[in-house]
Amino acid sequence: MNPTASPLRILHLTAGSDLGGVSRYLLDICHATQQYGHHVTLAGQQGPLHQAFVDADLKWYDAPLAGDLLTLRRAGRSLGRLLESESFDLICAHYRKSAMVGRQLARQWNVPLLFTLHLTDIPMGLPWRWLSDFGDHTHAPSQMAKDWLMSTANVPEKQITVIPHGINTQRFEIVTPAKRTDARLKLVLPPQRTIAAYVGRFDVPKNHDWLVDLAVACRNKLPNVMILLAGDGPDAGRMRDAIYE
């Protein structure tokens, strides 16, 4: 982004302010674009992480972008009223359903649509292929995602830009032996065990059921290894039940 360019008015369409990587990405990208002087608005349903968007002083427009087709039509009409009162230079969609609504708005208001692919291997058979819109341009977070877009979604290479997603490791302090010991005490982790940790969202695409199988296998073959799970999401309760079984 060029800080000397004219400020852009950007509308992000997402399923909601849910726990997970997409919300973390949106918080970071909105903060970065605002630092360059651009104006950001988000639209979606309020979720369990919504307070983080409020604390970041981000403008949020409530819209049911995670519902069925009739609900999405209602969301499109609601967002159409938003665009009647506010103009935007770019619409960014972050889910397949939000892209469907985004395309409707893009056509009606002559605004370019950018789609960010956050997950590969989404269903592309009928009717999903008809319902998929990867925008006027597509942001891929990795070369693997770009390859999937070209081979499976049939998106032209010239329409794709790879901008890697990642974690700013400078946010985290180097762990000292004293901090490691303190963390183990607080988490009630045996000091002699090797800890393998998963930190993330408990939802279908994450294949977290495999972690339970891994823990069972470690108990039998690598008894010194303990699996630590940290996170939340729609399947968190089911994961707890599976662990206690």
C-alpha positions as CSV (number, residue, x, y, z in Angstrom):
1,M,0.0,0.0,0.0
2,N,1.3,3.4,-0.9
3,P,0.8,5.9,2.0
4,T,0.8,8.8,-0.5
5,A,-2.1,7.5,-2.5
6,S,-5.7,8.8,-2.0
7,P,-7.4,7.1,0.9
8,L,-9.6,4.1,0.0
9,R,-13.0,3.3,1.4
10,I,-13.1,-0.4,2.0
11,L,-16.0,-2.6,2.9
12,H,-15.1,-6.1,4.3
13,L,-17.8,-8.7,4.2
14,T,-17.4,-11.7,6.6
15,A,-19.6,-14.3,8.2
16,G,-19.2,-12.7,11.6
17,S,-16.9,-11.7,14.4
18,D,-16.3,-15.3,15.4
19,L,-13.3,-16.9,17.1
20,G,-10.8,-18.0,14.6
21,G,-8.1,-17.0,12.0
22,V,-10.4,-15.0,9.8
23,S,-11.3,-12.6,12.6
24,R,-7.7,-12.4,13.6
25,Y,-6.7,-11.6,10.0
26,L,-9.4,-8.9,9.7
27,L,-8.3,-7.2,12.9
28,D,-4.7,-7.1,11.6
29,I,-5.5,-6.0,8.0
30,C,-8.0,-3.4,9.1
31,H,-5.4,-2.0,11.6
32,A,-2.8,-1.9,8.9
33,T,-4.9,-0.2,6.3
34,Q,-6.1,2.4,8.8
35,Q,-2.5,3.2,9.6
36,Y,-2.1,4.1,5.9
37,G,-5.1,6.4,6.1
38,H,-7.7,4.2,4.5
39,H,-11.3,4.0,5.8
40,V,-12.6,0.6,6.8
41,T,-16.1,-0.8,7.5
42,L,-16.9,-4.4,8.3
43,A,-20.2,-6.2,7.8
44,G,-21.3,-9.5,9.3
45,Q,-23.0,-11.1,12.3
46,Q,-21.8,-10.3,15.8
47,G,-20.0,-13.3,17.3
48,P,-18.1,-14.2,20.5
49,L,-15.1,-12.1,19.4
50,H,-17.0,-9.0,18.6
51,Q,-15.7,-7.0,21.6
52,A,-12.2,-7.2,20.0
53,F,-13.6,-5.3,17.0
54,V,-15.3,-2.8,19.3
55,D,-12.0,-2.3,21.3
56,A,-10.2,-1.7,18.0
57,D,-12.7,1.1,17.2
58,L,-13.7,-0.5,13.9
59,K,-16.9,0.4,12.2
60,W,-19.3,-2.6,12.1
61,Y,-22.5,-3.0,10.2
62,D,-24.8,-5.9,11.3
63,A,-25.7,-8.1,8.4
64,P,-26.7,-11.8,8.4
65,L,-24.0,-13.1,6.0
66,A,-23.9,-16.7,7.3
67,G,-27.5,-17.7,6.6
68,D,-29.5,-19.5,3.9
69,L,-30.2,-18.0,0.5
70,L,-33.2,-16.1,1.6
71,T,-31.3,-14.6,4.5
72,L,-28.5,-13.6,2.2
73,R,-31.0,-11.8,0.0
74,R,-32.1,-9.9,3.1
75,A,-28.5,-9.1,3.9
76,G,-28.0,-7.8,0.4
77,R,-30.9,-5.5,0.6
78,S,-29.7,-4.2,4.0
79,L,-26.2,-3.6,2.7
80,G,-27.6,-1.9,-0.4
81,R,-29.1,0.7,1.9
82,L,-25.7,1.1,3.5
83,L,-24.2,1.8,0.0
84,E,-27.0,4.3,-0.7
85,S,-25.6,6.4,2.1
86,E,-21.9,5.6,1.9
87,S,-19.7,5.1,-1.1
88,F,-16.9,2.5,-1.2
89,D,-13.9,2.0,-3.5
90,L,-13.5,-1.7,-2.8
91,I,-15.5,-4.6,-1.5
92,C,-13.5,-7.5,0.2
93,A,-15.3,-10.8,0.7
94,H,-13.9,-13.4,3.0
95,Y,-16.4,-16.3,2.7
96,R,-18.3,-17.9,-0.2
97,K,-21.6,-16.6,1.1
98,S,-20.3,-13.1,1.6
99,A,-18.9,-13.2,-1.9
100,M,-22.4,-14.0,-3.3
101,V,-23.7,-10.9,-1.6
102,G,-20.6,-8.9,-2.5
103,R,-21.1,-9.7,-6.2
104,Q,-24.7,-8.4,-6.0
105,L,-23.4,-5.1,-4.5
106,A,-20.5,-4.9,-6.8
107,R,-22.7,-5.1,-9.9
108,Q,-25.3,-2.7,-8.5
109,W,-22.8,0.0,-7.4
110,N,-19.9,-0.6,-9.9
111,V,-17.4,-1.4,-7.2
112,P,-14.6,-4.0,-7.7
113,L,-14.8,-7.2,-5.6
114,L,-11.7,-8.8,-4.0
115,F,-12.0,-12.3,-2.6
116,T,-9.6,-13.6,0.0
117,L,-9.2,-17.4,0.1
118,H,-8.8,-18.5,3.7
119,L,-9.4,-22.2,3.2
120,T,-8.6,-24.5,0.3
121,D,-10.4,-27.8,-0.5
122,I,-13.8,-26.3,-0.1
123,P,-16.5,-28.3,-2.0
124,M,-16.5,-27.3,-5.6
125,G,-19.0,-29.9,-7.0
126,L,-22.5,-28.9,-8.0
127,P,-24.3,-26.8,-6.8
128,W,-21.3,-25.2,-5.1
129,R,-19.5,-24.4,-8.3
130,W,-22.4,-22.3,-9.4
131,L,-22.5,-20.5,-6.0
132,S,-18.8,-19.8,-5.9
133,D,-17.5,-16.3,-6.9
134,F,-13.8,-15.6,-6.4
135,G,-14.1,-11.9,-7.1
136,D,-12.7,-9.7,-9.8
137,H,-9.4,-10.4,-8.2
138,T,-8.4,-13.1,-5.7
139,H,-6.0,-12.9,-2.8
140,A,-4.3,-16.2,-2.1
141,P,-2.3,-16.6,1.2
142,S,0.1,-19.2,-0.3
143,Q,1.4,-20.8,-3.4
144,M,-0.5,-23.9,-2.5
145,A,-3.7,-21.9,-2.3
146,K,-3.0,-20.3,-5.7
147,D,-2.4,-23.8,-7.2
148,W,-5.8,-24.9,-5.8
149,L,-7.5,-21.8,-7.2
150,M,-6.1,-22.5,-10.7
151,S,-6.5,-26.3,-10.8
152,T,-9.8,-26.8,-8.9
153,A,-11.7,-23.4,-9.0
154,N,-10.5,-22.6,-12.5
155,V,-9.5,-19.1,-11.6
156,P,-7.1,-17.5,-14.2
157,E,-3.5,-17.0,-12.9
158,K,-3.5,-13.4,-13.9
159,Q,-6.5,-12.9,-11.5
160,I,-4.6,-14.2,-8.5
161,T,-2.1,-12.4,-6.2
162,V,-0.2,-14.3,-3.5
163,I,0.2,-12.3,-0.3
164,P,1.4,-14.7,2.5
165,H,-0.5,-14.8,5.8
166,G,1.6,-15.3,8.9
167,I,2.3,-14.5,12.5
168,N,4.4,-11.6,13.6
169,T,6.8,-13.5,15.9
170,Q,8.1,-10.2,17.3
171,R,4.8,-10.1,19.4
172,F,6.1,-13.0,21.5
173,E,8.9,-12.9,24.0
174,I,11.6,-15.5,23.9
175,V,10.8,-18.2,26.5
176,T,13.3,-18.4,29.3
177,P,13.6,-21.5,31.5
178,A,12.0,-19.6,34.3
179,K,9.0,-18.6,32.2
180,R,8.6,-22.2,31.0
181,T,8.6,-23.5,34.5
182,D,6.1,-20.8,35.6
183,A,3.8,-21.7,32.7
184,R,3.9,-25.4,33.5
185,L,2.9,-24.6,37.1
186,K,0.0,-22.4,36.1
187,L,-1.3,-25.0,33.5
188,V,-0.6,-27.9,35.9
189,L,1.7,-29.6,33.4
190,P,4.1,-32.2,34.7
191,P,7.6,-30.8,34.4
192,Q,9.1,-34.0,33.0
193,R,6.6,-34.4,30.1
194,T,7.1,-33.3,26.5
195,I,4.2,-31.0,25.6
196,A,2.8,-30.8,22.0
197,A,0.4,-27.9,21.8
198,Y,-2.5,-27.1,19.4
199,V,-3.7,-23.5,19.6
200,G,-6.7,-22.6,17.3
201,R,-10.3,-22.9,16.4
202,F,-12.2,-26.1,17.0
203,D,-14.2,-26.5,13.8
204,V,-14.7,-29.0,11.0
205,P,-11.9,-27.7,8.6
206,K,-9.2,-28.0,11.3
207,N,-9.4,-31.8,11.5
208,H,-9.1,-31.6,15.2
209,D,-10.6,-35.1,15.8
210,W,-7.2,-36.3,14.6
211,L,-5.7,-34.7,17.7
212,V,-7.7,-37.0,20.0
213,D,-6.5,-40.0,17.9
214,L,-2.9,-38.6,18.2
215,A,-3.2,-38.3,22.0
216,V,-4.3,-42.0,22.2
217,A,-1.5,-43.1,20.0
218,C,1.0,-41.1,22.1
219,R,-0.3,-42.7,25.2
220,N,0.5,-46.1,23.8
221,K,3.7,-45.4,21.9
222,L,5.2,-42.2,23.3
223,P,4.0,-42.1,26.9
224,N,6.2,-39.1,27.7
225,V,4.3,-36.9,25.2
226,M,1.2,-34.9,26.4
227,I,-1.1,-33.1,23.9
228,L,-2.3,-29.7,25.1
229,L,-5.3,-28.2,23.3
230,A,-6.1,-24.5,23.6
231,G,-8.9,-22.7,21.7
232,D,-12.6,-22.4,21.2
233,G,-15.2,-22.8,18.5
234,P,-18.4,-24.7,17.5
235,D,-16.9,-28.1,18.2
236,A,-15.3,-27.2,21.6
237,G,-17.9,-29.0,23.6
238,R,-17.7,-32.2,21.5
239,M,-13.9,-32.1,21.8
240,R,-14.2,-32.0,25.6
241,D,-16.6,-34.9,25.5
242,A,-14.3,-37.0,23.3
243,I,-11.3,-36.3,25.6
244,Y,-13.2,-37.4,28.7
245,E,-14.5,-40.6,27.1
